Amino acid sequence: TAVVEHTFVVSQVNMTHLCRETLVTVVNGQLPGPAIDVTEGDSVVVHVVNKSPYNMTIHWHGVKQRLNCWADGVPMITQHPILPDHNFTYRFDVSGQEGTLWWHAHVPLLRATVHGTFIIRPRHGAPFLKPHKEIPIVIGEWWVEDLAFVDTTAEYNSASTINGKLGDLYNCSGAMEEGYKLDVEPGKIYLLRVINAALLSEYYLKIAGHKFTVVAADANYISPYTTDIIAIAPGQTVDALVVADASPGRYYMIALPNQPPKPDFQSPVLVTRGIVQYSNNHSSGHDELVRGGAGGSSSGDVPMSPEMPDNHDNMISFYFRGNLTSLHHPRHLPVPGRIDERLFITLGLGSVCRQGQSCKRGDNTTDNLIVATMNNVSFQLPTVSTPLLEAHYYNTSNMELLQELPDVPPRVFNFTDLSLIQTGPKEKKLEPTSKAALARRFRYGAVVEVVFQSTALMQSDSNPMHLHGHDMFVLAQGHGNYDMVRDVAKYNLVNPPVTNTVLVPRLGWVAVRFVADNPGIWYMHCHYEFHLTMGMVALFIVEDGPTESTSLPSPPVDFLVSDEYNLQNEK
Ligand code: C2O
């Protein structure tokens, strides 16, 4: 095994798109940032040099950080933020995992531009055909304003991107934006490593005239599933093989944001497209074959376009997920049959009174603040001077500030009335709620089942729920309200897909199970950025087990605990 070392210099640079120069925060001057490419079992060392004006941390999304919660990169949970002009070194191993993951800033909004791929290669080969080439496809957004100043209530002031390129559907003053181009050789197999790094949108991805065979998702193998469309939610990854078996020519690759069902809201559809082009110096002998129906052959100048679904069609996403099962593979553990803890978590919006003001329930939004909730409580970390993991490890103060995440929503919380959707502004219907540092403790090894229930008020937004430090078995999903008796019968306990980010269907639910076997304090949150910043978060605290190999070790030698950190920053 090797030690793979990187230096990430976070700084602000000017980039120009749509005729406008924008100051963006990026790593090593690149967007997407540098790729990390390692082999299972390697050690990773990343020196972060923060030359940006913002507090920073980097989270290794999907890396389990087994017995190493210290490197998880959540500010004031696992570490102090890296202040401007300061450095921090992340050290961790990647063992027992392989596939496509990614890294991003764990700071509100900055992950839009501070992100990159994190690829873990299998040490002994992957259980599918060896591709001719591997191609990262990072779907993201370009924000027209500096993100620090983006008005988060304006629903869209962004463009979609593939590998940082906006594509020729965006232009200004007649100048087209450059699009992503993928050169392929006829007959060859390509592995696309697709990552949704966008803040807000689920995407549908298609390539005209080509099919995908999905072989992995969230760095877990999937039984090969052939489809002409990929659905991917913020935070998720999908690995898919594509055979360049169409007649040589040029084909559009399109990423379309999947939006809420009508009529909730309409917003501009920010499609991005790139091109898959065959190398011309090659004749496959299939030129007479016209594939793909509409659009016909694409050997001319106009590339063939895929037929995209309606952007309000959420069923394609639902079925895509429903069709995934995990591959039988030595890395995959069986689904635990017993359950030690059961949680039912409703995802909602609520209103809290702005500080110092009295407000009545939902009647006036100027007095109320809209927050995102789990079981009708919105997460807010109290002002603490010691990161919680440090307080937890050294058994010092602060831990008593946490409030237990209830098993089920409080009785007053109405999540069953789907008729709320179409009857007026949702601010009027928001449940009054409160803010607290929500947490839930699990003993080491506990098998936890969580049902996430999306609520009527959440219909306009998607809820990709991400758990740090663990993977989850996705047992079943459905529409409407979860029913304990009826829906348990639908569980796939044989070969459910395993993910770190599970999409809760719009107006529906999803049931997952995981083994709390990684001691530490783990963020569990919605990966839809605005829900995260509005408080759709809870902490899962996994207690130490009985032995050293089941307990959180002391922080790494160069990890600054609070006293040292404060000393350093007084200078
Ligand atoms: Cu990808 Cu807590 O985040």
Residues whose N, C-alpha, C, O or C-beta is under 5 A from the ligand:
A	BS01	C2O	H61 Y523
